[in-house]
Amino acid sequence: MKRIQLTLIALFAAVAGLVAQNAYEGVISYKISLDKTGNKVVLNGAADMSNLKLKSTQMIIVTPILRSEDGTSRVEFPSVVITGRNRTKALKREIAFSSALPQAKHAAQYIRRHNGKSEQFAFTGEHAYASWMMDAKFVVREEVRGCAKCPVGLSSNIVPFDPLFNPAEAPYLLAHITPAEEVEKQRESSFDAYINFKVNKADVLPEYRNNKAELEKIKEFVSTVKANPNYSVNKMIIEGFASPEASIAHNKALSERRAKRLAEELVRKYGKTLPNITTEFGGEDWKGLKLAIEKSDIADRDRVLEIINSDKYADDDAREQALKQLSSYRHILDQIYPNLRRNTITMGYIVRDYTLEEAREIIKTAPKELSEAEMYRVAMSYPEGHQERLFALNTTLKYFPESVTGRINLAVAAFKGGDAQQAIALLSPIQTEKGVSNILGAAYARTGDFARAETFFRKAVAEGDANAQRNLDMLLGKK
């Protein structure tokens, strides 16, 4: 239940734009409260007419009104009739003979005004709640009648007040989702090795150029992975990449031979401690060439990029011939191509499961070793709104970017942290996924987009979301 207290002083003889004449002397003060209780709106009011001076023949019909913003809907609560001395007697006769004005005949109460005395009265009313009331206006209308029921004045005082019910502030129910367990945490680590080979040769020569240092780097990479007690190495792949010079067929054959020779070198060093090594041709590295050219300042830079990006060439061999015609080709051949000739060594391994305490540390140092479920347990081990929880949820989405569950959990945290816009941004790309509609409904409600919120809540109800019906009821003011 939300209570809105408001106090108004209604100078009914001078309400801007709505009061045309001085119907009576003095001031009437009102204290009005509106409560939304369940599906009802309850009015409780108190009025002080101590400063009111009413002529003996006059009566005032006071009607509290709740009116929609556009004026198409309204609720009139029971009226109160205030009468002067002579008008009191006349009204009794009119009611007895059924000749009283309808609004006077059906009033909730009749009060005789004694000028000069301190007098107050209370008034009440209730009505079924409707959604238009959430941004309604409260109006006090006063009709002043003289002798023979002739109209003397009409005034309506529009009183600004906080919304009776604001769906944007409702305590919507959202829940995190527990990710599925990863049966086997298969992970990979890769290293790019730049072994120098003699022209058109595949033998690995440790003393040739910078090979000794490069082989040491490979040794360090392989040893580090093998020595990790949390890993069980189960695969190894060497992928050979070529620079674009020469034909594709020639580069493929040469790269495959070189990858196999490197595999043989590793087997010679590590023997049976390594899994079976698979060799593959990674292709001519046009992507790497493009990145290198973009970072360079060679004279033909734009023309080189145009050739690389163009689709007018029949194949990459034709594209290569176009590059050879450029004045900068020698620079490309000598300075850029060597770094495109590489062998990418990938080691695959199974990571053991971690306890919660271990995972709370590993998420900071080696997060890719954790499963999504392990990261979720880390997040939920911290209180709602805690920075470590948010860090864990953000890390989850970073390492599992395609995870619907990860997006939902981060969106729920964002919503509960007061950032409905972030929740919308996270979930809009996956709004057709089950489990998303209820959260989007709450987020749109929080931003004031109630129509869209209702659409998503109704969709969530149809999907069987446990919280959706309750949230829809709160949006519509039924709870």
NUZA-774279 format. One record per residue (C-alpha): residue in one letter; x, y, z. Coordinates in steps of 0.25 Angstrom, whole numbers, plus 5000, padded with zeros to 4 digits. Example, Ala and Ser with C-alpha at 12.3 -4.5 7.8 and 13.67 -1.06 7.14 Angstrom:
<rs>
A504949825031;S505549965029;
</rs>
This chain:
<rs>
M500050005000;K500550144996;R500050265004;I500050394997;Q499850515007;L499550645002;T499050775007;L498250874999;I497751015002;A496651044992;L496251184990;F495051144982;A494651294979;A495951314971;V496451184964;A497151224952;G496351204939;L495251124945;V494651224955;A493851334950;Q493251404962;N493351424977;A492351324982;Y492651334997;E493551395006;G494751325013;V495651205011;I495351055012;S496550975015;Y496650825012;K497550705016;I497450595007;S498050455006;L497850354995;D498250204998;K498350094988;T497949964996;G497949844988;N496949874976;K496349994983;V496650134984;V496250194997;L496050345000;N496050405013;G495950555015;A495850665026;A495350805023;D495450925032;M494351035029;S494651115041;N494951235032;L493751215023;K492651315023;L491351265016;K490051345014;S488851285020;T488251245007;Q489451185001;M489951045000;I491250984995;I491350844988;V492750794990;T493150674981;P494550614981;I494850564967;L495950474962;R496150504947;S497050434936;E498150524930;D497350534917;G496050554923;T495350434917;S495250354931;R494750404944;V494250364958;E493450454966;F493450424981;P492250444990;S491950594991;V491850675004;V490750785005;I491050915013;T489851005016;G489451135022;R488351145033;N487151165024;R487751075013;T487750965023;K486250965025;A485950985010;L486850865006;K486150775016;R484850805010;E485350784996;I485950655000;A484650615006;F483850644994;S484950594984;S485150724978;A486550744982;L487750754972;P488250604970;Q489650644975;A489050694987;K488050584989;H489050474989;A490150544997;A490950465007;Q490650565018;Y490050705021;I490750805029;R490150935035;R491151055035;H491151145047;N491851265042;G492951315052;K493151175058;S494351075057;E493750965049;Q494350845042;F493750715035;A494350585030;F493950515017;T494250385011;G494050294999;E494650174991;H494650124977;A495150004969;Y496550034964;A496850054949;S498150064942;W497850214937;M497850254951;M499350234952;D499550374946;A498250434949;K497950574954;F497150604967;V496150714966;V495150774977;R493950834970;E493050934978;E491650974973;V491051094981;R489551104980;G488751224985;C487251234988;A486351154979;K487551064976;C488051164966;P489551154963;V490451254969;G491851204966;L492551084961;S494051054964;S494950934961;N496350934968;I497350844961;V498250794972;P499650744968;F500050614975;D501050494974;P500450384966;L499550294973;F500250174968;N501550184960;P501850044953;A503250094950;E503550074965;A502849944967;P503749834974;Y503749744961;L504249604964;L505449554956;A506249424958;H507649384954;I507849254946;T508749144950;P509649104938;A509748964933;E511048894938;E512148874928;V512348724928;E513848734923;K514548864923;Q515348854910;R516248974908;E517349014899;S518549104899;S519249154886;F520649204883;D521149264869;A522549204866;Y523349284855;I524349174851;N525249214839;F525349114828;K526249114816;V525649154803;N524649044799;K525248954810;A524548884822;D525648844831;V525648904845;L527048964847;P527349004861;E528549094858;Y527949154846;R527649304848;N526749324860;N526249184861;K527049154874;A526249264882;E524949224875;L525149084879;E525349124893;K524049194893;I523349074888;K524048994899;E523549094910;F522149094904;V522048934904;S522648914917;T521749014924;V520548954919;K521048814922;A521548844936;N520148904941;P519648804951;N518248854948;Y518348814933;S518248674926;V518748704912;N518048624902;K518348684888;M519348764881;I519148834867;I520248904859;E519548994848;G520549044837;F520249184831;A520849244819;S521149384813;P520449404800;E521649394790;A521649274781;S520349194777;I519349144787;A519649004784;H521149024786;N520949094799;K520048984804;A520948874801;L522148944807;S521448994820;E520948854822;R522348794821;R522948904830;A521848874841;K522148724840;R523648754842;L523348834854;A522448734860;E523548624858;E524548724865;L523548734877;V523348584878;R524848564878;K524948664890;Y523748614898;G523548474893;K522248404898;T521948514908;L521248584897;P519948544891;N519848504876;I520148634868;T519248674857;T519748764846;E518848854837;F519048964827;G518549094832;G518549164818;E519149284813;D519049394823;W518349504816;K517649554829;G519049564835;L519549644823;K518349734824;L518649764838;A520149794836;I519849884824;E518849964832;K519849984843;S520950024833;D521350154826;I521750094813;A521550184800;D520550094794;R519750064806;D518350104801;R518650034788;V519049904795;L517849904804;E516949924791;I517549804785;I517449724798;N515949764799;S515549754785;D514649644780;K514949664765;Y516149564765;A515849424761;D516649364773;D517749404783;D518849364773;A518349474763;R518249574775;E519749534778;Q520149574764;A519449704765;L520249734778;K521549694770;Q521349814761;L521449914772;S522749994776;S522549954790;Y522549804787;R524049784791;H523749854804;I522549764807;L523349634802;D524549664811;Q523949734823;I522449684825;Y522349544819;P523349474828;N522449504840;L521349444833;R522049304832;R521749244845;N521349114852;T520249124862;I520449024873;T519148994880;M519148904892;G517748844897;Y517548804911;I516448764921;V516448854934;R516048794947;D514848844955;Y515148954965;T514548974979;L513849104982;E515049164990;E515949124978;A515049184968;R514949314975;E516449334973;I516549274959;I515449364954;K516449474956;T517749404950;A517249304940;P515749314938;K515749234925;E516049104934;L514649124940;S513349074935;E512149164934;A511549094946;E512749114954;M512749264951;Y511349274955;R511549204968;V512649304971;A511749424967;M510649374976;S511549354988;Y511649504989;P510449594994;E509549654984;G510149784979;H511549744983;Q512649784974;E513249644974;R511849584969;L511849684958;F513249654954;A512949504953;L511649524945;N512449624935;T513549524934;T512549414931;L512049484919;K513449524915;Y513849374914;F512449324910;P511949434901;E510949344894;S510349294907;V508849334909;T508949304923;G510149394925;R509449514919;I508149484927;N508949484940;L509749604937;A508449674933;V507749634946;A508949694954;A508849824946;F507449834948;K507549814963;G508649914963;G507750024958;D508250014943;A507049974935;Q507650034922;Q508849934923;A507849824925;I507149854913;A508449874905;L508849734910;L507649664906;S507049734894;P507949654885;I507449524890;Q505949564893;T505349444887;E506149344896;K505249284907;G505449344921;V505749484915;S504349544914;N504049564929;I505349634931;L505149724919;G503749754924;A504249794938;A505349884931;Y504449954922;A503449974934;R504650034942;T504950134930;G503450174929;D503150104916;F501950034922;A501249994909;R502549914905;A502649854919;E501249804918;T501549734905;F502849664910;F502149624923;R500949564915;K501949484907;A502649434919;V501349394925;A501049314912;E502449254913;G502149204928;D503149294935;A502849274950;N502949424953;A502249484941;Q500849484945;R501149554959;N501949654951;L500849684941;D499949704953;M500849804959;L500949874946;L499449884945;G499349924959;K498549794963;K499549764975;
</rs>
